[in-house]
Amino acid sequence: MSQSINDFVLTDKQLMEFVKVELDFIKNYCADCKPTAFPPILKVLDSRQKLHLISLDVDENFHRSTKRRQVLEEAGTKFYKKYGKNTFPAIVMLSSEAWLKAFNANNMPDNIRQPSDYPDAVEVVVVQAITFANTSILESDCPPRASMGTLKIEARNPYLKLSEMSEPNLYKAGPETTDLLDRFFIGWFQEDVRTKN
Protein backbone atom coordinates (compact mmCIF):
# COMPACT_ATOMS: atom_id res chain seq x y z
CA MET A 1 0.00 0.00 0.00
CA SER A 2 1.45 3.33 -1.03
CA GLN A 3 1.40 6.05 1.61
CA SER A 4 2.09 9.74 1.29
CA ILE A 5 2.02 12.78 3.47
CA ASN A 6 -1.56 13.35 2.28
CA ASP A 7 -2.57 10.18 4.15
CA PHE A 8 -1.21 11.53 7.43
CA VAL A 9 -3.23 13.86 9.66
CA LEU A 10 -1.67 15.85 12.48
CA THR A 11 -3.48 18.56 14.43
CA ASP A 12 -1.72 21.67 15.70
CA LYS A 13 -2.24 20.42 19.25
CA GLN A 14 -0.60 17.07 18.42
CA LEU A 15 2.43 18.80 16.88
CA MET A 16 2.92 20.97 19.96
CA GLU A 17 2.43 17.93 22.22
CA PHE A 18 5.15 16.09 20.27
CA VAL A 19 7.56 18.93 21.16
CA LYS A 20 6.34 19.07 24.78
CA VAL A 21 7.03 15.36 25.29
CA GLU A 22 10.57 15.87 23.96
CA LEU A 23 11.17 18.84 26.29
CA ASP A 24 10.08 16.70 29.25
CA PHE A 25 12.32 13.84 28.08
CA ILE A 26 15.34 16.19 27.87
CA LYS A 27 14.69 17.63 31.35
CA ASN A 28 14.45 14.11 32.82
CA TYR A 29 17.52 12.90 30.92
CA CYS A 30 19.62 15.81 32.21
CA ALA A 31 18.34 15.36 35.79
CA ASP A 32 19.00 11.60 35.78
CA CYS A 33 22.18 11.28 33.68
CA LYS A 34 23.80 14.61 34.61
CA PRO A 35 25.59 15.40 31.31
CA THR A 36 27.70 18.55 30.91
CA ALA A 37 26.49 19.10 27.32
CA PHE A 38 23.49 18.05 25.25
CA PRO A 39 24.20 16.33 21.92
CA PRO A 40 21.95 17.11 18.95
CA ILE A 41 19.17 14.57 18.47
CA LEU A 42 17.17 14.14 15.27
CA LYS A 43 13.90 12.19 15.42
CA VAL A 44 11.53 11.43 12.57
CA LEU A 45 7.97 10.20 12.92
CA ASP A 46 7.13 8.58 9.61
CA SER A 47 3.82 8.28 7.76
CA ARG A 48 3.40 4.77 9.18
CA GLN A 49 3.56 6.13 12.77
CA LYS A 50 7.05 4.70 13.40
CA LEU A 51 9.55 6.86 15.31
CA HIS A 52 13.16 6.89 14.06
CA LEU A 53 16.17 8.17 16.00
CA ILE A 54 18.67 9.36 13.41
CA SER A 55 22.35 9.49 14.22
CA LEU A 56 24.07 12.72 13.21
CA ASP A 57 27.77 12.71 12.45
CA VAL A 58 28.56 15.90 14.37
CA ASP A 59 30.66 17.13 17.26
CA GLU A 60 29.62 19.01 20.39
CA ASN A 61 29.72 22.36 18.56
CA PHE A 62 26.92 21.43 16.17
CA HIS A 63 25.01 24.63 16.99
CA ARG A 64 28.00 26.68 15.79
CA SER A 65 28.94 24.50 12.82
CA THR A 66 28.78 25.80 9.27
CA LYS A 67 28.05 22.22 8.15
CA ARG A 68 24.71 21.94 10.00
CA ARG A 69 22.63 22.37 6.85
CA GLN A 70 24.71 19.81 4.96
CA VAL A 71 24.38 17.32 7.83
CA LEU A 72 20.57 17.66 7.86
CA GLU A 73 20.35 17.39 4.07
CA GLU A 74 22.45 14.21 4.14
CA ALA A 75 20.18 12.81 6.88
CA GLY A 76 17.15 13.35 4.63
CA THR A 77 18.90 11.64 1.72
CA LYS A 78 19.87 8.66 3.90
CA PHE A 79 16.32 8.39 5.26
CA TYR A 80 14.94 8.17 1.71
CA LYS A 81 17.56 5.61 0.64
CA LYS A 82 16.80 3.42 3.66
CA TYR A 83 12.98 3.59 3.72
CA GLY A 84 11.98 4.66 0.19
CA LYS A 85 9.32 7.02 -1.08
CA ASN A 86 6.41 5.18 0.57
CA THR A 87 7.66 6.08 4.05
CA PHE A 88 7.28 9.84 4.22
CA PRO A 89 8.82 11.88 7.09
CA ALA A 90 5.61 13.19 8.69
CA ILE A 91 7.35 15.05 11.54
CA VAL A 92 11.04 15.94 11.68
CA MET A 93 12.25 17.14 15.07
CA LEU A 94 15.69 18.42 16.09
CA SER A 95 16.81 19.01 19.67
CA SER A 96 20.11 20.81 20.17
CA GLU A 97 21.95 23.44 22.13
CA ALA A 98 21.77 26.97 20.78
CA TRP A 99 22.28 30.62 21.67
CA LEU A 100 19.21 32.83 21.89
CA LYS A 101 19.13 36.60 21.64
CA ALA A 102 15.87 38.55 21.93
CA PHE A 103 15.38 41.99 20.40
CA ASN A 104 12.79 44.65 20.99
CA ALA A 105 10.61 44.74 17.85
CA ASN A 106 10.63 48.55 17.95
CA ASN A 107 14.41 48.79 18.25
CA MET A 108 15.92 46.20 15.90
CA PRO A 109 19.59 46.66 14.98
CA ASP A 110 20.40 47.18 11.30
CA ASN A 111 23.07 44.50 11.24
CA ILE A 112 22.12 41.42 13.28
CA ARG A 113 25.07 39.24 14.27
CA GLN A 114 25.16 35.65 15.48
CA PRO A 115 23.31 35.33 18.82
CA SER A 116 26.48 34.08 20.55
CA ASP A 117 28.19 37.40 19.67
CA TYR A 118 25.96 39.30 22.09
CA PRO A 119 26.99 39.43 25.78
CA ASP A 120 23.37 39.12 26.93
CA ALA A 121 22.58 36.06 24.76
CA VAL A 122 21.22 33.03 26.60
CA GLU A 123 22.31 29.42 26.18
CA VAL A 124 19.36 27.12 25.60
CA VAL A 125 18.33 23.68 24.43
CA VAL A 126 15.89 24.14 21.55
CA VAL A 127 13.38 21.56 20.38
CA GLN A 128 11.96 22.36 16.95
CA ALA A 129 9.62 20.21 14.86
CA ILE A 130 8.26 20.66 11.35
CA THR A 131 5.49 18.89 9.43
CA PHE A 132 3.89 19.00 6.00
CA ALA A 133 0.94 16.91 7.22
CA ASN A 134 -2.64 18.09 6.89
CA THR A 135 -4.57 19.12 10.00
CA SER A 136 -7.68 17.12 9.06
CA ILE A 137 -8.86 14.56 6.52
CA LEU A 138 -10.95 17.31 4.91
CA GLU A 139 -7.91 19.45 4.20
CA SER A 140 -5.47 19.18 1.34
CA ASP A 141 -2.19 20.97 0.73
CA CYS A 142 -1.80 22.33 4.24
CA PRO A 143 1.12 24.78 4.43
CA PRO A 144 4.11 23.51 6.42
CA ARG A 145 3.84 24.13 10.17
CA ALA A 146 6.40 24.16 12.93
CA SER A 147 6.52 24.14 16.70
CA MET A 148 9.34 25.08 19.03
CA GLY A 149 10.00 25.04 22.77
CA THR A 150 13.11 26.02 24.73
CA LEU A 151 14.86 25.09 27.95
CA LYS A 152 17.29 27.58 29.46
CA ILE A 153 20.72 26.27 30.44
CA GLU A 154 21.09 27.56 33.99
CA ALA A 155 24.45 25.87 34.69
CA ARG A 156 26.91 23.39 33.21
CA ASN A 157 28.95 22.59 36.29
CA PRO A 158 28.96 20.09 37.77
CA TYR A 159 26.34 19.08 35.18
CA LEU A 160 23.72 20.57 32.86
CA LYS A 161 20.85 22.17 34.79
CA LEU A 162 17.82 23.25 32.77
CA SER A 163 14.71 25.31 33.41
CA GLU A 164 11.69 25.81 31.19
CA MET A 165 11.99 28.96 29.12
CA SER A 166 9.10 28.68 26.65
CA GLU A 167 6.23 26.27 26.10
CA PRO A 168 5.87 24.85 22.60
CA ASN A 169 4.30 27.34 20.21
CA LEU A 170 3.00 27.01 16.68
CA TYR A 171 4.12 29.03 13.67
CA LYS A 172 4.38 28.95 9.89
CA ALA A 173 7.38 27.01 8.64
CA GLY A 174 9.64 28.60 6.05
CA PRO A 175 13.22 29.64 5.26
CA GLU A 176 13.22 32.39 7.91
CA THR A 177 12.07 30.09 10.71
CA THR A 178 12.89 26.47 9.87
CA ASP A 179 15.86 26.62 7.49
CA LEU A 180 17.76 23.83 9.23
CA LEU A 181 14.87 21.36 9.33
CA ASP A 182 13.91 22.32 5.78
CA ARG A 183 17.27 20.86 4.74
CA PHE A 184 16.17 17.38 5.82
CA PHE A 185 13.20 17.60 3.45
CA ILE A 186 15.39 19.02 0.68
CA GLY A 187 17.64 15.96 0.95
CA TRP A 188 14.60 13.65 0.97
CA PHE A 189 12.93 15.30 -2.05
CA GLN A 190 16.17 15.52 -4.06
CA GLU A 191 16.75 11.80 -3.58
CA ASP A 192 13.16 11.14 -4.68
CA VAL A 193 13.79 13.14 -7.89
CA ARG A 194 17.11 11.34 -8.48
CA THR A 195 15.46 7.91 -8.26
CA LYS A 196 12.78 8.93 -10.78
CA ASN A 197 15.35 10.07 -13.38
FIRO-340316 format. One record per residue: residue in three letters; x, y, z of N, C-alpha, C in turn. Coordinates in Angstrom, 3 decimals, padded with zeros to 6 digits, always signed. Layout:
FIRO-340316
 type      nxx      nyy      nzz     caxx     cayy     cazz      cxx      cyy      czz
  ALA        X        Y        Z        X        Y        Z        X        Y        Z
...
//
This chain:
FIRO-340316
 type      nxx      nyy      nzz     caxx     cayy     cazz      cxx      cyy      czz
  MET +000.841 -001.186 +000.000 +000.000 +000.000 +000.000 +000.880 +001.242 +000.000
  SER +000.679 +002.101 -000.945 +001.452 +003.333 -001.035 +000.907 +004.364 -000.062
  GLN +001.805 +004.996 +000.684 +001.399 +006.048 +001.606 +002.113 +007.326 +001.232
  SER +001.477 +008.445 +001.532 +002.090 +009.735 +001.286 +001.760 +010.641 +002.453
  ILE +002.304 +011.826 +002.410 +002.020 +012.778 +003.468 +000.540 +013.150 +003.474
  ASN -000.134 +013.037 +002.339 -001.563 +013.352 +002.276 -002.409 +012.368 +003.068
  ASP -001.858 +011.184 +003.362 -002.574 +010.183 +004.154 -002.406 +010.412 +005.649
  PHE -001.549 +011.328 +006.019 -001.207 +011.532 +007.428 -001.877 +012.804 +007.925
  VAL -002.549 +012.712 +009.068 -003.234 +013.863 +009.661 -002.605 +014.160 +011.010
  LEU -002.302 +015.425 +011.237 -001.674 +015.849 +012.484 -002.247 +017.215 +012.866
  THR -002.916 +017.283 +013.989 -003.480 +018.559 +014.425 -002.378 +019.445 +014.990
  ASP -002.672 +020.727 +015.097 -001.722 +021.666 +015.702 -001.402 +021.245 +017.129
  LYS -002.426 +020.844 +017.858 -002.244 +020.417 +019.254 -001.307 +019.211 +019.334
  GLN -001.457 +018.261 +018.421 -000.596 +017.071 +018.420 +000.857 +017.440 +018.121
  LEU +001.063 +018.379 +017.206 +002.427 +018.802 +016.879 +003.088 +019.443 +018.094
  MET +002.365 +020.324 +018.775 +002.924 +020.970 +019.964 +003.145 +019.957 +021.096
  GLU +002.271 +018.968 +021.205 +002.433 +017.930 +022.220 +003.674 +017.082 +021.937
  PHE +003.960 +016.839 +020.677 +005.153 +016.093 +020.275 +006.408 +016.807 +020.802
  VAL +006.438 +018.132 +020.669 +007.563 +018.934 +021.159 +007.586 +018.937 +022.684
  LYS +006.424 +019.044 +023.314 +006.339 +019.072 +024.784 +006.883 +017.783 +025.383
  VAL +006.536 +016.657 +024.805 +007.034 +015.361 +025.293 +008.558 +015.322 +025.203
  GLU +009.115 +015.859 +024.122 +010.574 +015.871 +023.962 +011.232 +016.784 +024.993
  LEU +010.641 +017.936 +025.254 +011.174 +018.840 +026.291 +011.207 +018.138 +027.647
  ASP +010.138 +017.437 +027.976 +010.084 +016.698 +029.249 +011.131 +015.593 +029.287
  PHE +011.306 +014.890 +028.158 +012.325 +013.842 +028.077 +013.715 +014.418 +028.337
  ILE +014.020 +015.570 +027.717 +015.340 +016.190 +027.867 +015.570 +016.620 +029.319
  LYS +014.556 +017.226 +029.942 +014.686 +017.631 +031.354 +014.970 +016.417 +032.232
  ASN +014.239 +015.328 +032.022 +014.446 +014.112 +032.822 +015.804 +013.480 +032.552
  TYR +016.208 +013.454 +031.280 +017.515 +012.904 +030.919 +018.631 +013.671 +031.630
  CYS +018.564 +014.996 +031.585 +019.615 +015.805 +032.212 +019.605 +015.664 +033.737
  ALA +018.429 +015.547 +034.337 +018.338 +015.363 +035.788 +018.873 +014.000 +036.219
  ASP +018.594 +012.966 +035.423 +019.000 +011.602 +035.781 +020.441 +011.281 +035.403
  CYS +020.865 +011.676 +034.202 +022.178 +011.281 +033.678 +023.269 +012.306 +033.933
  LYS +022.887 +013.531 +034.250 +023.805 +014.607 +034.609 +024.923 +014.860 +033.577
  PRO +024.557 +015.088 +032.315 +025.586 +015.398 +031.311 +026.062 +016.852 +031.464
  THR +027.217 +017.160 +030.889 +027.703 +018.546 +030.906 +027.374 +019.264 +029.602
  ALA +026.899 +018.521 +028.611 +026.486 +019.097 +027.325 +025.359 +018.229 +026.772
  PHE +024.596 +018.795 +025.845 +023.493 +018.047 +025.248 +023.779 +017.838 +023.763
  PRO +023.909 +016.585 +023.328 +024.201 +016.325 +021.916 +022.957 +016.547 +021.058
  PRO +023.120 +016.950 +019.811 +021.952 +017.115 +018.949 +021.283 +015.768 +018.672
  ILE +019.955 +015.776 +018.706 +019.175 +014.567 +018.474 +018.160 +014.857 +017.366
  LEU +018.134 +014.015 +016.356 +017.165 +014.142 +015.274 +016.216 +012.950 +015.344
  LYS +014.922 +013.243 +015.408 +013.903 +012.194 +015.423 +012.938 +012.443 +014.270
  VAL +012.489 +011.348 +013.671 +011.530 +011.428 +012.572 +010.378 +010.480 +012.872
  LEU +009.162 +011.030 +012.859 +007.968 +010.196 +012.919 +007.504 +010.029 +011.479
  ASP +007.457 +008.778 +011.018 +007.126 +008.579 +009.607 +005.620 +008.416 +009.395
  SER +005.229 +008.349 +008.137 +003.824 +008.278 +007.760 +003.163 +006.969 +008.177
  ARG +003.946 +006.036 +008.673 +003.402 +004.766 +009.182 +003.358 +004.751 +010.709
  GLN +003.600 +005.932 +011.307 +003.560 +006.127 +012.768 +004.732 +005.462 +013.490
  LYS +005.853 +005.277 +012.795 +007.047 +004.704 +013.403 +008.031 +005.834 +013.695
  LEU +008.600 +005.823 +014.899 +009.550 +006.858 +015.306 +010.973 +006.367 +015.058
  HIS +011.772 +007.213 +014.374 +013.158 +006.888 +014.058 +014.078 +007.870 +014.778
  LEU +015.104 +007.345 +015.417 +016.165 +008.166 +016.003 +017.316 +008.123 +015.009
  ILE +017.677 +009.303 +014.481 +018.672 +009.365 +013.410 +019.991 +009.894 +013.956
  SER +021.022 +009.107 +013.783 +022.355 +009.494 +014.225 +022.910 +010.600 +013.328
  LEU +023.448 +011.630 +013.952 +024.072 +012.721 +013.209 +025.574 +012.669 +013.439
  ASP +026.318 +012.743 +012.366 +027.774 +012.710 +012.449 +028.278 +014.131 +012.724
  VAL +028.191 +014.536 +013.992 +028.556 +015.904 +014.375 +029.331 +015.883 +015.691
  ASP +029.975 +017.009 +015.976 +030.662 +017.129 +017.258 +029.818 +017.975 +018.204
  GLU +030.370 +018.276 +019.366 +029.616 +019.005 +020.387 +029.322 +020.452 +020.016
  ASN +029.969 +020.982 +018.986 +029.724 +022.360 +018.562 +028.780 +022.434 +017.365
  PHE +027.864 +021.487 +017.280 +026.919 +021.433 +016.167 +026.196 +022.769 +015.986
  HIS +025.788 +023.389 +017.089 +025.014 +024.633 +016.994 +025.832 +025.806 +016.451
  ARG +027.139 +025.643 +016.363 +028.001 +026.684 +015.785 +028.573 +026.276 +014.428
  SER +028.319 +025.060 +014.030 +028.937 +024.504 +012.821 +028.348 +025.091 +011.545
  THR +029.230 +025.332 +010.589 +028.779 +025.796 +009.270 +028.267 +024.625 +008.432
  LYS +028.478 +023.404 +008.903 +028.055 +022.215 +008.155 +026.691 +021.690 +008.602
  ARG +025.995 +022.416 +009.478 +024.708 +021.938 +010.000 +023.715 +021.640 +008.882
  ARG +023.601 +022.548 +007.931 +022.633 +022.369 +006.854 +022.975 +021.132 +006.008
  GLN +024.259 +020.967 +005.731 +024.711 +019.810 +004.958 +024.404 +018.512 +005.703
  VAL +024.633 +018.507 +007.014 +024.382 +017.315 +007.831 +022.902 +016.938 +007.785
  LEU +022.016 +017.940 +007.888 +020.573 +017.660 +007.855 +020.125 +017.199 +006.471
  GLU +020.697 +017.789 +005.425 +020.350 +017.391 +004.066 +020.775 +015.940 +003.821
  GLU +021.976 +015.588 +004.279 +022.450 +014.206 +004.140 +021.560 +013.234 +004.921
  ALA +021.074 +013.665 +006.087 +020.183 +012.811 +006.879 +018.887 +012.536 +006.115
  GLY +018.347 +013.551 +005.437 +017.146 +013.349 +004.627 +017.380 +012.399 +003.469
  THR +018.538 +012.532 +002.832 +018.899 +011.637 +001.722 +019.014 +010.201 +002.215
  LYS +019.701 +010.007 +003.344 +019.870 +008.656 +003.900 +018.529 +008.048 +004.299
  PHE +017.640 +008.878 +004.864 +016.319 +008.385 +005.259 +015.571 +007.863 +004.033
  TYR +015.611 +008.608 +002.935 +014.943 +008.173 +001.707 +015.556 +006.873 +001.197
  LYS +016.886 +006.811 +001.158 +017.558 +005.613 +000.640 +017.216 +004.381 +001.474
  LYS +017.067 +004.561 +002.784 +016.804 +003.420 +003.658 +015.339 +002.979 +003.623
  TYR +014.398 +003.938 +003.578 +012.984 +003.590 +003.721 +012.155 +003.784 +002.451
  GLY +012.690 +004.497 +001.463 +011.983 +004.664 +000.195 +010.903 +005.731 +000.222
  LYS +010.284 +005.931 -000.927 +009.320 +007.021 -001.076 +007.990 +006.751 -000.381
  ASN +007.692 +005.500 -000.065 +006.414 +005.176 +000.572 +006.423 +005.383 +002.080
  THR +007.568 +005.753 +002.634 +007.656 +006.076 +004.051 +008.058 +007.542 +004.150
  PHE +007.057 +008.394 +004.244 +007.282 +009.838 +004.224 +007.587 +010.353 +005.628
  PRO +008.547 +011.283 +005.770 +008.820 +011.877 +007.087 +007.690 +012.842 +007.471
  ALA +006.777 +012.381 +008.328 +005.615 +013.188 +008.695 +005.985 +014.322 +009.650
  ILE +006.829 +014.030 +010.626 +007.348 +015.052 +011.542 +008.856 +014.872 +011.631
  VAL +009.583 +015.954 +011.477 +011.035 +015.941 +011.685 +011.303 +016.876 +012.855
  MET +012.009 +016.370 +013.857 +012.255 +017.144 +015.071 +013.742 +017.117 +015.425
  LEU +014.287 +018.293 +015.693 +015.691 +018.424 +016.086 +015.763 +019.067 +017.459
  SER +016.535 +018.449 +018.341 +016.810 +019.005 +019.666 +018.306 +019.266 +019.740
  SER +018.688 +020.492 +020.093 +020.115 +020.813 +020.171 +020.338 +022.058 +021.012
  GLU +021.569 +022.215 +021.433 +021.946 +023.438 +022.132 +021.973 +024.585 +021.129
  ALA +021.742 +025.791 +021.640 +021.766 +026.973 +020.784 +021.970 +028.209 +021.657
  TRP +022.256 +029.317 +021.016 +022.278 +030.622 +021.667 +021.021 +031.360 +021.250
  LEU +020.431 +032.091 +022.175 +019.208 +032.829 +021.893 +019.396 +034.280 +022.289
  LYS +019.051 +035.171 +021.379 +019.127 +036.604 +021.641 +017.795 +037.223 +021.245
  ALA +017.152 +037.888 +022.195 +015.873 +038.549 +021.932 +016.111 +040.033 +021.648
  PHE +015.320 +040.568 +020.727 +015.382 +041.992 +020.397 +014.018 +042.619 +020.599
  ASN +014.014 +043.877 +020.922 +012.791 +044.654 +020.986 +012.348 +044.917 +019.548
  ALA +011.110 +044.582 +019.227 +010.614 +044.742 +017.853 +010.661 +046.191 +017.381
  ASN +010.601 +047.127 +018.304 +010.634 +048.551 +017.951 +012.047 +049.104 +017.848
  ASN +013.029 +048.296 +018.220 +014.406 +048.786 +018.246 +015.367 +047.723 +017.709
  MET +015.090 +047.248 +016.501 +015.924 +046.197 +015.904 +017.207 +046.802 +015.341
  PRO +018.352 +046.163 +015.576 +019.595 +046.661 +014.975 +019.588 +046.450 +013.462
  ASP +020.323 +047.295 +012.759 +020.402 +047.183 +011.298 +021.160 +045.939 +010.869
  ASN +022.224 +045.625 +011.593 +023.070 +044.502 +011.241 +023.032 +043.486 +012.382
  ILE +022.246 +042.437 +012.227 +022.117 +041.423 +013.277 +023.255 +040.415 +013.139
  ARG +023.961 +040.195 +014.244 +025.075 +039.237 +014.274 +024.574 +037.880 +014.788
  GLN +025.485 +036.933 +014.883 +025.159 +035.646 +015.475 +024.746 +035.861 +016.926
  PRO +023.742 +035.135 +017.433 +023.310 +035.331 +018.818 +024.443 +035.198 +019.833
  SER +025.378 +034.287 +019.592 +026.478 +034.082 +020.551 +027.430 +035.274 +020.624
  ASP +027.345 +036.199 +019.664 +028.190 +037.396 +019.671 +027.714 +038.458 +020.647
  TYR +026.510 +038.312 +021.172 +025.955 +039.299 +022.094 +026.215 +038.878 +023.541
  PRO +026.695 +039.796 +024.384 +026.990 +039.433 +025.778 +025.761 +039.027 +026.583
  ASP +024.574 +039.473 +026.187 +023.370 +039.117 +026.932 +022.596 +037.952 +026.296
  ALA +023.222 +037.243 +025.357 +022.581 +036.063 +024.761 +022.476 +034.965 +025.813
  VAL +021.498 +034.098 +025.635 +021.221 +033.033 +026.597 +021.476 +031.682 +025.934
  GLU +022.119 +030.783 +026.676 +022.311 +029.423 +026.185 +021.053 +028.622 +026.473
  VAL +020.587 +027.884 +025.468 +019.355 +027.118 +025.600 +019.491 +025.757 +024.925
  VAL +018.557 +024.885 +025.228 +018.327 +023.682 +024.435 +017.011 +023.935 +023.706
  VAL +017.055 +023.867 +022.385 +015.886 +024.137 +021.546 +015.356 +022.824 +020.990
  VAL +014.047 +022.673 +021.041 +013.377 +021.556 +020.381 +012.472 +022.164 +019.324
  GLN +012.744 +021.820 +018.060 +011.962 +022.365 +016.951 +011.482 +021.213 +016.082
  ALA +010.197 +021.256 +015.709 +009.620 +020.214 +014.862 +008.910 +020.861 +013.684
  ILE +008.907 +020.163 +012.557 +008.256 +020.655 +011.346 +007.437 +019.523 +010.739
  THR +006.317 +019.883 +010.118 +005.495 +018.894 +009.433 +004.866 +019.495 +008.184
  PHE +004.632 +018.634 +007.200 +003.891 +019.000 +005.999 +002.518 +018.334 +006.022
  ALA +002.198 +017.652 +007.116 +000.944 +016.905 +007.215 -000.260 +017.846 +007.256
  ASN -001.393 +017.340 +006.812 -002.642 +018.088 +006.890 -003.182 +018.059 +008.313
  THR -004.009 +019.045 +008.650 -004.567 +019.115 +010.003 -005.872 +018.343 +010.140
  SER -006.466 +017.947 +009.023 -007.680 +017.119 +009.063 -007.794 +016.353 +007.751
  ILE -008.671 +015.347 +007.748 -008.856 +014.563 +006.523 -009.591 +015.368 +005.456
  LEU -010.218 +016.463 +005.865 -010.949 +017.307 +004.913 -010.049 +018.327 +004.223
  GLU -008.829 +018.439 +004.710 -007.909 +019.452 +004.199 -006.953 +018.821 +003.191
  SER -006.523 +019.626 +002.238 -005.466 +019.175 +001.340 -004.484 +020.327 +001.152
  ASP -003.247 +019.978 +000.937 -002.187 +020.970 +000.729 -002.068 +021.979 +001.868
  CYS -002.010 +021.478 +003.067 -001.802 +022.333 +004.242 -000.396 +022.924 +004.169
  PRO -000.231 +024.224 +004.434 +001.120 +024.784 +004.429 +001.956 +024.179 +005.554
  PRO +003.269 +024.094 +005.374 +004.114 +023.513 +006.418 +003.974 +024.286 +007.726
  ARG +003.959 +023.535 +008.832 +003.837 +024.131 +010.167 +005.007 +023.688 +011.020
  ALA +005.302 +024.490 +012.020 +006.403 +024.157 +012.927 +005.999 +024.476 +014.352
  SER +006.700 +023.864 +015.278 +006.523 +024.136 +016.699 +007.903 +024.138 +017.341
  MET +008.053 +024.992 +018.356 +009.342 +025.079 +019.035 +009.121 +025.367 +020.518
  GLY +009.960 +024.770 +021.343 +010.003 +025.042 +022.770 +011.451 +025.126 +023.199
  THR +011.719 +025.844 +024.286 +013.109 +026.016 +024.730 +013.266 +025.762 +026.220
  LEU +014.431 +025.277 +026.564 +014.858 +025.093 +027.946 +016.110 +025.931 +028.152
  LYS +016.125 +026.743 +029.178 +017.289 +027.584 +029.459 +018.349 +026.766 +030.183
  ILE +019.601 +026.914 +029.750 +020.717 +026.268 +030.441 +021.123 +027.181 +031.601
  GLU +020.799 +026.765 +032.797 +021.095 +027.557 +033.995 +022.541 +027.382 +034.442
  ALA +023.066 +026.166 +034.270 +024.445 +025.872 +034.690 +024.944 +024.649 +033.932
  ARG +026.277 +024.557 +033.821 +026.913 +023.386 +033.210 +027.745 +022.606 +034.221
  ASN +028.108 +023.244 +035.280 +028.950 +022.594 +036.290 +028.183 +022.426 +037.584
  PRO +028.216 +021.285 +038.187 +028.957 +020.094 +037.766 +028.271 +019.341 +036.626
  TYR +027.026 +019.703 +036.302 +026.336 +019.081 +035.178 +025.286 +020.063 +034.649
  LEU +024.695 +019.715 +033.516 +023.715 +020.567 +032.856 +022.446 +020.687 +033.700
  LYS +022.096 +021.916 +034.065 +020.853 +022.172 +034.788 +019.972 +023.044 +033.908
  LEU +018.734 +022.589 +033.702 +017.824 +023.252 +032.774 +016.573 +023.751 +033.482
  SER +016.010 +024.831 +032.949 +014.707 +025.310 +033.407 +013.868 +025.632 +032.178
  GLU +012.560 +025.539 +032.327 +011.688 +025.808 +031.192 +011.722 +027.289 +030.850
  MET +011.931 +027.579 +029.579 +011.986 +028.964 +029.125 +010.742 +029.324 +028.326
  SER +010.326 +028.425 +027.413 +009.102 +028.680 +026.653 +008.396 +027.369 +026.345
  GLU +007.082 +027.401 +026.479 +006.228 +026.273 +026.104 +006.246 +026.145 +024.576
  PRO +005.945 +024.981 +024.048 +005.867 +024.846 +022.597 +004.837 +025.809 +022.008
  ASN +005.210 +026.454 +020.927 +004.300 +027.339 +020.208 +004.172 +026.845 +018.780
  LEU +003.247 +027.421 +018.048 +002.998 +027.011 +016.679 +003.239 +028.196 +015.766
  TYR +003.865 +027.960 +014.614 +004.118 +029.032 +013.665 +004.282 +028.454 +012.261
  LYS +004.236 +029.339 +011.283 +004.378 +028.951 +009.889 +005.838 +028.570 +009.615
  ALA +006.034 +027.437 +008.999 +007.382 +027.008 +008.641 +007.816 +027.715 +007.370
  GLY +009.101 +027.958 +007.247 +009.643 +028.596 +006.051 +011.106 +028.903 +006.238
  PRO +011.780 +029.398 +005.207 +013.224 +029.638 +005.260 +013.667 +030.531 +006.422
  GLU +012.824 +031.481 +006.817 +013.218 +032.388 +007.906 +013.134 +031.710 +009.271
  THR +012.306 +030.676 +009.396 +012.069 +030.086 +010.714 +012.529 +028.637 +010.858
  THR +012.578 +027.899 +009.772 +012.895 +026.470 +009.869 +013.948 +026.028 +008.850
  ASP +014.868 +026.901 +008.531 +015.865 +026.621 +007.492 +016.594 +025.303 +007.726
  LEU +016.987 +025.039 +008.946 +017.760 +023.833 +009.235 +016.932 +022.570 +009.000
  LEU +015.720 +022.536 +009.529 +014.873 +021.357 +009.334 +014.401 +021.232 +007.886
  ASP +014.257 +022.364 +007.201 +013.906 +022.316 +005.775 +014.938 +021.501 +005.000
  ARG +016.187 +021.567 +005.438 +017.267 +020.861 +004.742 +017.056 +019.354 +004.730
  PHE +016.468 +018.813 +005.800 +016.174 +017.378 +005.825 +015.228 +017.038 +004.674
  PHE +014.166 +017.838 +004.522 +013.198 +017.596 +003.448 +013.812 +017.820 +002.072
  ILE +014.709 +018.791 +001.960 +015.391 +019.018 +000.676 +016.168 +017.769 +000.278
  GLY +016.908 +017.195 +001.227 +017.638 +015.957 +000.946 +016.707 +014.829 +000.553
  TRP +015.575 +014.706 +001.252 +014.605 +013.648 +000.966 +014.020 +013.830 -000.431
  PHE +013.547 +015.042 -000.742 +012.932 +015.303 -002.052 +013.937 +015.176 -003.202
  GLN +015.164 +015.634 -002.999 +016.175 +015.516 -004.058 +016.466 +014.054 -004.369
  GLU +016.512 +013.228 -003.347 +016.753 +011.801 -003.577 +015.560 +011.175 -004.300
  ASP +014.346 +011.628 -003.981 +013.159 +011.143 -004.677 +013.237 +011.495 -006.165
  VAL +013.646 +012.700 -006.488 +013.792 +013.140 -007.890 +014.880 +012.334 -008.590
  ARG +016.003 +012.104 -007.883 +017.108 +011.341 -008.485 +016.670 +009.930 -008.839
  THR +015.875 +009.291 -007.992 +015.462 +007.909 -008.260 +014.454 +007.810 -009.408
  LYS +013.750 +008.920 -009.678 +012.781 +008.928 -010.782 +013.443 +009.176 -012.126
  ASN +014.635 +009.761 -012.125 +015.350 +010.066 -013.378 +016.230 +008.924 -013.820
//
